[in-house]
Amino acid sequence: MRARPSAAALVLVAALAGSAAHAAGQAPDSTPHLGSPPKQSALSVELRTGGAYWANFLQAPTGAHQKNVQSVNGEIRMSHPSVASNLELLGSVGGTWYSEFDPGWSMFGSARWGNRLHRMDWNVSFRGRSPRMEVGDTLGFADGGATSVSYGIRPVRAIQLRVLAELDRQSYHRSTERNNRGLQVGGAARYYGFGYKLSPEVGVTVGNRDVSLDEEDHDERVLWVTLRSVLKPELYLSLRYRNRFREYTGRDPASSNLHRRDGRQDLALTVDVTLSDRWSWTAYLSHQDADSTNESRIFRTQYLSTGLTYRLR
């Protein structure tokens, strides 16, 4: 098993967590007005429901039999912004029901603070019985927790620079050898010179995943380019291209992962439409191409989700 993340990286995580308030998480970005103070001071409660479709859910290689999976989900979300302090607190709890296996659940919390110059975010999430294929080449179910922090500054009006870090753990129900811990650190730059009608961003992270089974240890780097657009106040669009490169670091001559390298490219589109004071609609579509020195890990997948949000108050 690889050594724990370096002390310098953990110091960065701790320092950011002490001062900051997915995401890159990797969730779709639905907050186009980054850096703007909240516009209301009352508690907001929303109910969200929707469905999703995964094409080639099990990531079967090209030419092999593919399994498609559908799901439905529900979530309640609460937020409390404060105009006086520019601080917004968010929390949610939800569940997902799959067509092929047992349901899972999730919890999410976030604190966000920002003004015209600075932006700080802190996010924490927990997922139970989540289907995962981050480690190993077969489906597994894991309980996982993650925390991410970021700090952004606008040295000039048209540019925002961010540093970010994410630390996560996954514990598998039946395959404890797949238990793992991942760390990612990096940065991004976003351009506001065109206003909110077009706001491009480029970013990069580097990190590693330490797995109980030594041969699954790997280093990873991710590069992305995102175009965000608010054509109208009620319409938000985001188009993201992401390139992920993974290099396995195990040195066992008998391992199938010896000298293995994976590359994945994905293109994702997010559409968010405000239908009325109470209702909004969101859709997310992604396509992923995976390449690898391991021929069984060359595949394509697609993912589509859509849902409605109703604001109770």
PESULPE-V24036 format. One record per residue. N is the residue number from 1. PSI is psi in whole degrees, 0 to 359 (none if undefined). Layout:
BEGIN
N PSI
N PSI
END
This chain:
BEGIN
1 142
2 162
3 158
4 160
5 147
6 153
7 322
8 320
9 319
10 326
11 320
12 316
13 313
14 320
15 317
16 319
17 327
18 337
19 347
20 161
21 none
22 341
23 140
24 357
25 188
26 12
27 156
28 137
29 120
30 25
31 78
32 336
33 54
34 135
35 347
36 141
37 152
38 151
39 0
40 163
41 1
42 156
43 133
44 135
45 129
46 145
47 130
48 139
49 149
50 193
51 166
52 157
53 124
54 121
55 128
56 56
57 321
58 6
59 45
60 143
61 160
62 128
63 346
64 167
65 136
66 142
67 130
68 145
69 141
70 158
71 159
72 153
73 158
74 149
75 143
76 134
77 137
78 143
79 149
80 94
81 152
82 115
83 324
84 319
85 359
86 25
87 137
88 130
89 135
90 151
91 151
92 157
93 140
94 175
95 156
96 131
97 122
98 154
99 339
100 346
101 179
102 156
103 165
104 172
105 164
106 152
107 144
108 141
109 149
110 146
111 129
112 133
113 139
114 153
115 196
116 339
117 319
118 155
119 126
120 138
121 141
122 129
123 144
124 140
125 153
126 139
127 134
128 137
129 54
130 128
131 126
132 148
133 28
134 328
135 132
136 170
137 15
138 161
139 138
140 164
141 128
142 149
143 133
144 152
145 147
146 147
147 138
148 147
149 149
150 152
151 129
152 146
153 145
154 91
155 331
156 161
157 326
158 352
159 134
160 130
161 138
162 145
163 146
164 157
165 148
166 135
167 129
168 157
169 148
170 130
171 118
172 144
173 315
174 337
175 78
176 340
177 348
178 359
179 140
180 167
181 132
182 148
183 131
184 135
185 150
186 203
187 168
188 156
189 132
190 138
191 127
192 10
193 339
194 5
195 191
196 356
197 336
198 118
199 96
200 151
201 142
202 146
203 164
204 142
205 153
206 152
207 193
208 164
209 122
210 117
211 146
212 321
213 112
214 322
215 350
216 356
217 141
218 156
219 155
220 144
221 144
222 133
223 135
224 155
225 128
226 136
227 121
228 147
229 133
230 86
231 323
232 159
233 332
234 2
235 121
236 131
237 144
238 130
239 121
240 134
241 130
242 136
243 120
244 129
245 130
246 133
247 121
248 139
249 0
250 148
251 14
252 118
253 338
254 355
255 140
256 347
257 6
258 125
259 21
260 140
261 134
262 145
263 134
264 134
265 133
266 150
267 128
268 138
269 131
270 134
271 127
272 122
273 126
274 115
275 327
276 187
277 335
278 329
279 144
280 158
281 136
282 140
283 145
284 127
285 131
286 151
287 131
288 134
289 127
290 132
291 156
292 155
293 344
294 110
295 333
296 351
297 25
298 114
299 174
300 144
301 156
302 150
303 133
304 128
305 150
306 153
307 166
308 145
309 133
310 124
311 115
312 322
313 none
END
